[in-house]
Amino acid sequence: MRVFLLLLLAVSLPSIANELSVLSPDKKVKLSFTDDGELAQYRVSFNGEPVLGLGKLGFTFAKAAPLYRDFKVEEISRNTVDQTWQQPWGEQRDIRDNHNELLVKFYNPSDKDRTFLVRARVFNDGIGFRYELPASGNRIITRELTEFNLVDSHQAKAFWIPAHGRDRYEYVYQSTNLQDVHTAHTPFTVKYENGTHVAIHEAALVDYAGMSLKRQELGRFTASLAPRHDGSLVHKTGSFVTPWRTITLGNDATDLVNSYLVLNLNEPNKLGDVSWVEPGKYIGIWWGMHIDEYTWGSGNKHGATTQRTKQYMDFAAKHGFDGVLVEGWNKGWDGDWIANSELFSFTESYPDFDIEAVTSYGVKLIGHHETSGGITNYEAQMEDGFALYNKLGVSQIKTGYVAHGQNLKVRDDNNVLRYEYTDSQDVVNHFIKNVTTAAKYQLSINTHESVKDTGLRRTYPNWISRESARGQEYNSGWAAPNPPNHIPMLAFTRMLAGPMDFTPGIFNFDYVRKNDGGIEWGKGEVMRPQTTLAKQLAQYVVLYSPIQMAADLPRNYENNLPAFQFIKDVPTDWSHSKALQGEVGEYIVMARKASKHKSYSGNDWFVGAITNEEARELSLPLTFLEEGQQYEAQLYLDGEKAHWKSNPYAMNIEKKVVTSADVLSLKLAPSGGGAIRFKLLSQ
């Protein structure tokens, strides 16, 4: 009887949960894996306090057995890495990769085929983990069960844009209680009342669907993968790994900006010698189309003519710009070009654009490939288009995928046209095919309307920039303009992913756009950039991109050469970058040191400060400057009565000698800013 009771007790008792943990090098971040409840789960703490509670791991498949319960966990291996690597270009030349790694296996004791590995790396500023699935044959993922269980959701505020919408990532960011989020794109930023900041994102998105976050209840979110045209999520053959799921942690907002966790989780450069990838600044026949001075399509107002391009190139040469972007040069822009993507040619120009005459004129042509989301049409011509540009000496291409409603067009093996999401697996693979094919022709790619950045610029350094957010074109009058808090919001959300080609530098806010009936748009409203002129300058420092556009018309720069001087002086490649001050959606102060490159000595620092609709006065200690050296501070600051709505042009330009011991006072107007160059005086 006693033996029977002991056996009964043993059967009825739950199995003891195993827990395996790994700490960051500074021991402030802790990641734990557990099989509590026979579920694959994890949790995260920061500074001794829980940040993410227990969250599930696993998958379901169309036909294969699911991976979500009846698991045990065991340790496979541990490792420690502390090394420094260099970017060929970037916001920070030297990147330190210091992490502790733990590889665990979740397995079903009674079914050897139901198993998966999780590789985790814990840094001082957060964690990254990915799935590694040993398998054979084909699998179709129907759900990724990864959860992000943010604790104390009633104390947290979220900064986010909706996922899977008509305009991809091109939305104004919302600031809401965490519990009011529905489905959000990443990077997804959260601020707690105690000052802790969290950013959830992903790294190394390759051959997989992009992840957004879908709230379940309170602060619990699940990974929501972008579907393919048939509703399935990811197709895999044999063993595979997923992108890294990343959680960046900081004591304040600037810690998120100063993190390189996502870059560290990407594979090193696969392209070899990339000395042909060159940062720089450009102008373009672009803004004129947006304000209806020119057209993309052919006709009397056609923007991309040989004559106009040469005029722009003369301006670029005079003021030291590297190239001129020309949109609308190739056939396919007439009529409803967004719907008729298969009419685009990437080798045939309009009769009034002589591409050989333009490319031999003396200033580099920056190429342009608008696809209107016609993936199949573009891939069929991609090599020919790249070969043409390579032959003519073009080294950079801006690509575009304007396809509202997430209707990127892919023809299947039966020639049936299918619609795909911007971040579905097939389109993710297209973008990588685009940059790797371009690399064969020594071409760099700046992708607009593209999938979000996940650090792949480390692996493919010719993926030099991208848009993936609401850029300057929304300020041209055809839509509601970006609000005053847009830039300080981007700095702590979208910019955590990587470089953005925002196209700053608008100097003339007085244009009046009209529709075909001659009626003024936005009459009685402010349908223009909701910034001061000084804020436009500050964007060149705050919004990082290795290629920066001076977006306005050349004549508007000629009319304000003193302010234009900052755009001419500011570099696009940096040896050091540091966010000095800021709060999400409120303000940001960014300092960057120029790399030694072309006409840049590598000794100068630049600062950009930007605020939202609130005027503010900031104290800026200059401790980032080299001790014992004198600098000429060239200041471009909001004027005394500057205001984005009533007096946007008011700006003071002055010079003063400073050292690292000095403190500057920066007065920022409503939706204003300040841009400063610190030029080293003693060489």
N, C-alpha and C positions, 0 to 999 in steps of 0.2 A: 504493500500500500504506500509506504514511504517513497519507494522508487518511482511509483506511478505519479505521485504528487510532484516529485522533483522534475520528472520529465514533462508533466503538464505545465509546471511553472516555467521551465526553460522554453517551451514552445510559445507560451503566451507573452513572455517578455520581449519587448522590441529590441532589435539589434542595436548595439552601441554605435553611435555615429562617430566616424573618423573625421578629423579636421587637420588640414595641412596649410601652413602659413608661410609667407615670405614677406620680409620687411624691406623697405627702401634703404639705401646706403646710410642715410641719416636717421633711420629708424622711426621716422614720423608718419610714414605711409605703411599700412599693413593690409595685405590681401590674403584672404583665407578661402580655401575650397573645402566643402563638406559634403557628405552623403546623408545628412540628416533627413529622416523620413524616406530614405532610399531614393532621394532625388539628387540630381547633380546641381549643386548650388555654390554660390560664392558670396562674400561680403567684403566691404572695404571700410577701413577707419583711417582718420587723418588727425594728427595731433592728439591721439588717444581717444578720440570721439568717433562714434559711428557716422559715416556719411552715406554709404549704401548698405541697406539691410540685405537679408538673404534674398538673392535673385536666382531664378532658375537658369539652367543651361540645357541645350539640346536641340533636336530637330524632329520634324516629321517629314515623311517622304510619300510620294505618290503610290509606290508599291513596296519598297523595302520596309523592314520593321522600324518602328519609331524609336528615337533615342530620347526618352524623357523620364523614365522611372525604373525602379528595381536596380539601382546602381550602388556600387561600392567605389571608393576612391583610393588610389595608391600613388605613392611618389615614384617617379621615374628618374629624375635627375635634377641637379641644381647647378647654377653657374653664376659667376660674378664677372662683370665687364666694366672696365674703366679705361676708355680710350678717347682720343680726339681725332676728328676727321675734318677735312676742309671742303667747303663748297666751291665750285668753280666760279660761281657768282652767287650773290645772296644778300640778305640783310645782316648776316653774321658770318664772317669768314671761317672761324674755327668753332666747331660744334662739339661739345663734350657729351659723350654717351656713357653714362654711369648708371648701371642698373644691376639688380639681382634677379636672376631668372629661376623659375620653378616650372618643371614639366610634370603634369599629373595625368593619370589615366582614370577615366570613369568606365567601369565594366559591369556587365551583368554576370554574376557567378554561374548562372545556369545556361547562358547563351553566349558563346565566345564571339559571335558575329555582332553582338550589340555592345560596341565599345567605341570610345573616342578619346583623343588626347586634347588637353588644353595647355598651351604654352603661354606663360605669363611673365612679363617683365615689369619690375617695380622700380620706378625712378623716384627721386626726391620730390618731383612735381607731378606724380600721378602714376597710372598703370596702363598697360596695354595687354590684352590677351587675345589669342586666336584659337580657333578649332583646327585640329589636324586629324583628319578622318582616314584611317586605313580601310580600303574597300577595293572591290573589283566589280566590273560591270558598270551599268549606268544607274544613276540616281537622279531623281527629280525632287528638289526640295520644295515642299509645300508650305512649311513654316520654319523660321528660325525662332527658337523659344527663348533666346537671350533676354533677360530682364535687367532693368536698371531701377532698383528700388530705393529711390531717394528718401531718406528718413526725414521726419519732422516737416512734412510738406506744407503744413500751415504756416511755417516760419520762412518759407522760401519764395522768392520772386524769380520768374523765368523770362528770358529774352529770346524770342523765337519768330520764325516764319512758318506758314503752313506748308505741308509736303504734298506732292503729287497734284499740284494745282495747274491751272492753265498757263501761268507765266513762270513755270519752273521755279527758280530761286529768286525771281525778280519781284520781291514784295517788300513793303515797309515793315520793319521789325516791330513786333508787339512786346509790350512790357505788362505782364499779368501775374497774378498769383499762380504758383506752380499747378495748383489743382484746376485751373481754368484752361490749361493747354489741352488740345485734342491730339492732332498728329503733326509733328514738327520735324523740319529738316535739321540736320546737324551741320556745323557745330551748334550745339544747344547749350546755352549758358544759364547758370542758376546762381543766385546770390542768397545766402542765408543771413539772418539778422545778426549773427555773431561775426560777420565779415568773411566767412569762408565762401570761396567761389569754386564752382564746379563747371567744367565744360566737357560734354560728351560728344564724341566724334568717331571717326574711323581712319585707319591708315592703310595704305597699300591696297586700294580698291582695284583688283585685277581679276578678270574672268568671274565676276560675281555681280550681284545686284546691289545698288546703293541702298544704304540703311537710313531710314528715318525712325522716329520714335512715336509710338502710339500709346497714349495714356490708358491704363486700365482702371485704376482707382487710386485715390490719394496721390502719392508720389511714385507709384509703380508704373513703369513704362516697359513696353516690349519692342524688340526689333521688328520694324515693318519694312520688308524688302520690296523694292519696286518690281512690279510684275512684268513678265514678258507679254507679247501680244495675245497668247493663249491663256493667260491667267496664271500659269505656273511661274515659279520664281527663279530657280537656278537649276541648270542642267549640268551634271558632272559625270565624268567617266573615270573610274579607278579612284585611287587615293587622291585626296585634295586637301588644301588648306584654305581657310577663309581670310578675308581682311582682318586686321587687328581692330578690336573694339577698344576705344581709348577713353580714359577718364582723367582729365587734367585737373589738378587741385592747387589752390592757392589761398594764402591768407588775405589777399586783396585782389582787386581786378587786374592790376598790372602784372601780377604773377602769371596770369593766363597768357598775356601777350608775350612775356619774356620766356616762355617755355618752347623747347624744340623737341618735345616728346614725339610728336607725329612724324617729324623728319627722321628721328632716330630709329623709328620702327620700319622704315622703308629700306629696301635693298640698295646697296651702293650703285654708283654709276655703271650702267651696262653698255654705254656707247663708246667707251675708250676716250680718245683725245677729242675734247669738245672745245678746243680753243677757238673754233669758228662760231661759237655761240657768244654773241656780243651784246651786253646791256647797252642802253642808250635812250635818247629822246627823239621823238618824231613829231611832225605836224601832219595834217591830213585834210583831204577833201571829204569831209565827214559832217562837221557841224552845220555847214551850209545846207546840206540836204535835210537835216533835222529841223531847221528853222525855215525851210521851204524857200531858200534862196536858189538852190539847185535841185536837181532830181537825180535819182539813181538811174532811171530809165532814159532812153534816148529822146532827143527832141531839142527844142529851143533852149531849155534850161538844163540840159545835160551837164552834170558836174565834171565827169571824168573825161575831159578833153585834153588833147596834147598841149594846147596852148595854156590852159589853166594849170595843168600839172607842172609845166616848166616855170610858170610864175611862182607856184608854191615852192618849187625846188630852188629858185633864185632866193626866195626869202629864207629857206632852210640853210642854204650855203652862207648867206650873209650873217646869220645869227648862230651858226655852229650846231645845227641839228643834224642828226645822223641820217634821217630818211623822211620820205613823204608817203603816207598811206593814201591809196587811191581806191575808193569804192565805186562800183558801177562801171568799170572799164570793160567787162566781159558781157557777152550776149546772154540774155535771159531775164533781164530786169524789167522788161516792158510788160504791162498788164498786171494781173494778180500774181506777182512772183512768189508770194508766200505759198499759194496753193499749187503753182505750176513749177515745182522744183525740178522736174525732169527736163525742163527747157534750158537749164543752165549749161553753158559751155565753160570750161576752165582753160581753154587755149585760144578761143576766138574772141577778138576784141571788136567793139563797135567801130564803124568806119572813121569816127572823129578821134580815135585814140590809137596812136602809133606806139605800140609798146617797145619796139626796138629803138625808136628815137628817144623815148623817155628814159629808158634804162641806160642809154649811152650819154645822157646829158650831164652827168657829173655827180649827182646826189642819188643815193640809193632809193630805189622804189621799194616800198614795203607792200608785198603782195596781199591780195584779198581773194578769199574763196567763200562766197555765200552759198550755202547749200539749200536753204529753206527746209532743212531737215530731210532732204532727199539723200539718205544714206547710200542706197544702192547706186543711184546715179553718180554720186560723188566718188564712190570706191571704183566704179568702172573707169573714171577719168583721172583718178588721183595721181597715178604714176606719170601720165602725160603732162598734167598740170605742174607737177613738181619738176619734171625734166625741163620744161620750158623756162620756169623761173631760175633753175640752176644754170641753164645755158646763158641767161641774160644777166646773171650776177645778183639776183635777188637772194637775200639771206633770211628774211623773216616773212611770215605769212599770218595775217589775221583771218581766222576762219569763223563762219557764222552758221547758226542752226536755228534761225527764226522759224518756229513751227508751233503756233499757239495751240493749246489744248493737248499738249504732250503727244502730238501726232507726227512723230518722226517716221519717215516712210521707208520701209524695208520690203523688198520683194523676196518672197520665199522661193524654194526650188521649183515650184510650179508657176512662178511668175505672178503670184497673187500678191497684191500690195497689202502689207500689214502695218498697223500703227504701233509704235514703240514709245515707251517713256524715255526721257532724257537720261535716266540712271538705271535703265534695265540692263540686264547682263549683256545682251547683244550690242547695245549702244555703248556701254562701258568698254567693250572690246573694240568697237569701232574707233573710239578716241585713241586708244593705245596703238591700234594699227596705223592711225593717222600720224602720230608723232614718231613711231619707229620707221615708217616708210619715209617720212620727211627727213629723218636723220641720214638715210642713205644718200640724200642729195644735199646734205649739209644745210638744211633749212630748219629754222626755229618756228614753233607754233604758238600763237596767241589765240586761244579758243574762246569765242563768245557763245552765249546760250549753251554752255557746256555743263557736263557733270561737275560736281563740286571737286575741289582740290583735296587730295588725301596724302600729300607729300611725295607724289610720284616724280616731282621735279628733281629729287635726289637720284632716282633711278634713270630717268630720262631728262637730262639737263637741257635738252632743246625744247621741252615743254615750258616755255619761258614765262608765260603768264596766262591768265584767263579772266573771264568776267564773273559769271555765276553769282550775280547779285544785281540789285537795282542801281544802275550806273547813271552817268551824267545825262544820257539822252532823255531821261524822264524829266529833266529840267527845261526841255526845249519848247514846251507849251502844248504838246499833243496829249499829255496825260497830267494827272495831279503831280506836282513836283515833289522831289524828296523833301521831307520836313527838316527843320533845323537840327533835330537830334539824330539825323541819319548817319552822319560820319562818326560821331562818338559812339553810336550803336554798332556800326560796322567794325570799328576798331576792336571790340571785345566779343564779336560773334563771327561774322564772315571772315575777317582777317586772321582768325586763329587757324584757318585752313591753309592759307598761303597767299601768294601775290594776287593782286587784283588790278586789272586794266580798267580803272574807273574813268579815265580820260578827264582829268581836271583842267583848270586854267581858263575858265570863262571870264572875260573882262568886260563884255558889253551886256548889260542886263536890260537894255531898253528896246529890244526888238519887239515888234508886234506881229504875231503870226496870224494869217487869215486863212479861212477855208475857201473853197472854190467860189462861193457866193460873195466873197469880199467882206464877210462879217468878222469882226475882231474876236479872237478867241480869248476867253478869260477876262472879258471886259469887267472892270470893277473888282477883279481878283488879282492875286499875285501869281501869275503863271510863268515863273522864271526861276532861276536858282535862288533858293531861300538862304543865301549866304552873303557875307560881306566879301569885298575883293580880297582882303587879307586872309580870309578863310580859304579862298580858292588857292592862294599860294601855299598855305600851311598843309593842304592836302598832299602836296608833293613829298612831304616828309612823313606824314601820318599814315597815308595809304601806300604801303610798300608795293612796288613793282619794279623789276629790272628794266622794263621799258615803260617810259612815261610819255604821254601825249600832251602837247600844248594844243588844246582842243578848239580854241576859238579861231575866228577868221584872222588872217595875217594883218589886215588893216586895223583891227582892234588892238593888236599888240603895238603896231607902229604908232598908234595914238596914245600909248602909255608906256613908253620905253623905260622909265624909272622902275615901275613895278615889274615889267617884263624881265628886268635884269635878274631877279631872283630865279625865275624859271631857267634862264640861260646858265646860271651858276650852279644850281642844285644838281648833284649827281644822281645816278640811279643804282649804283653798286656800292655796298657798304662793308666796312670791316667790323664795325660794332653797331649794335642797335640796343636801345633800352627804353622801355616805357617808364617814365619817371613818375607820373601822377595820372590819376583818372578814376572815373566811375562809369559804369556801363550806362550808355545813353545820355550821359551828362557832359563830360569833358575828357580830354586826353591830351597829355603832353609827352611827345616822343622826341628822343635825341638819337642821332645817328652820326657816325664818323665815316667820312668818305674813304673808299678804297683808292689806292694808287692806281690810276687808270687814265690813259690818254692825257688830258690836260689837268687832271686832278692830282694834287701833291700827296694826298692821303693823310694830311695833317689837319684838315678842317672838319669842324663839327657843324651840324645843322639841327635846328629844333623846330618842330611844328606844334602849335597849341591850338586846340579847337574846342569850342563850347556849343551847347545846344541853344535853345531860345532864351536861356538865362544869361544875363551879363554877369561876369565874375572877374575878380582880381586875384591873380595867382602869384605866389612867391616862388621864384625859380633859382635855387642855389646852383651855382655853376661848378659843382664838385666833380662833374664828369670830365671837365677839361684837364689837361695835363698841368700838374703843379709846377710852379716856377716859370711858366710861359705867359706871354701876353698875347691876347687875341683882339682883333678888331671885330666887334659885334656889329653886324649890319642888320638892323632891325626894320621889319616891315609889319607895323602894328595898326590895329584899328584906331581911327581918329577919335577925338574926344566925343563927338556927337554921332559916331557911326551906329547904324542900325540896319539890319538886313532888309527891312521893309522900306524904310523912309530915307535912308542915307547910306547905301551899300558901298559907295566908292570912297568914303572918307578913310584915309590911311596916312599914317605918319611914317616917313622913311628917314632914319637917322643912323649915325655911327657913333660908337664909343669904344674906348679901350677897356678891356676887362681881364680878370684872371680867375682862376678856379676858386679864389676866396670871396668873390663877389656874389651878390644876390640880386637878380633882376625882378622888377615888378611888372607883370604883364596884365594889362587891362583889356579884357575881351568884351566886345560889344555883344548884344543879343545875336545869336547865330554868327558870331564873329570868330576871329582867330589871330594868330600871329606867326610869322615865319622869320627865322633868324639864321644868319650864317656867321659862324665864328671862324674868322680867318687868322691863322697863326701868323704872327708878326715876326718873330725871331726864328729864322730857319737854322 
